[in-house]
Amino acid sequence: MDQPELRVRFAAELRFFLPPRHRRVDLRVAHDATSSLGHVVESAGVPLPEVGRMLVDGEEVPPSHRPGPGATVDVHAVRRPQEVPFSAPRFVLDVHLGALARRLRLVGVDTAYRNDRDDDALVDQANEEQRVLLTQDRRLLHRRRLRAGAYVRGADPDRQFDDVLDRFAPPLAPWSRCTACNGAVLPVRKEDVADMLEPGTRANYDTFAQCRDCGRLYWPGAHHRRLAALVAAAGETVSRRAAP
C-alpha cells in the first residue's frame, strides 16, 4: 500500500533553499504521522527562522503541529519588517560577513563581529546577548537552541546590507559607531588628538570623532561622499519598509 503524502507549497522567497529539482513544483512528502510540521519543513532544506505563517488545509498552525495524511501545507516566508524577540534589533554576524558588519556599524546598528568565532560560540553569543545571528550558512539556522537567526540574501556586501535593512528596518544612528569594533564614536576636539594625526590630515581637516573603546579616529576624508551616499540609501530603505 502506498504511504500517505503531504503536499507542501513553499513561498517563492523560500524555494531557493530546496534542491533544484523541487524548486518549480509543489513538494510531495511521505507522511509518517509522527513528524511535526517544523521537522517536515526543515527536512526539505528550509530553516525555520526563515518561515513565517504555516497553514494546513487553510488553517494556521504552529511548527509543532502534526498534519494528517493527505493534507496540503502552505509555508510562507517571514513577514517584513520582521519583529525580533528582543527590545530592538541587534546582530551578531558569522565570520564571512565582515564587510556587512562594517556597513551596519556605519549606520549605527549594534553589530557584533569577530573573524575567529566558531559556530558554537556564535550561537552562544547570539543567545546570551539577545542578538539575531546573521549568516549565509544554512546549517547554523538549523540549530535548535538558536533563539533568533536570519539568512542573509545577496552575493555582495551592498545587496546584503539592503536585505538586512529591508528585513528588520532597524533604527539608524549614522556615524555613531566604530566600524572597526562597534564602540560608540563621540566628537573630539582637534587639539586633543593633534599628536595622533598625519601632517596632511592635521592641515586639511578640523572635525574629528573618536571611538571611546579602541581609540580609532574619524574625520570626513576622501571616502566621505561615498559613505554619505550609502548612509542616505540606508535611510531610504528603512523608511520605505517601516512605512505603514
Secondary structure, DSSP 8 states (H G I E B T S, - for coil): ----EEEEEE-GGGGGGS-GGGTTS-EEEE--SSS-HHHHHHHTT--GGGEEEEEETTEE--TT----TT-EEEEEE--SS---SSSS--EEE-TT-HHHHHHHHHTT--EEE-TT--HHHHHHHHHHTT-EEEES-HHHHT-TT-SSEEE---SSHHHHHHHHHHHH-----TT-B-TTT--BEEEE-HHHHGGGS-HHHHHH---EEEETTT--EE---TTHHHHHHHHHHHHHHHHHHH--
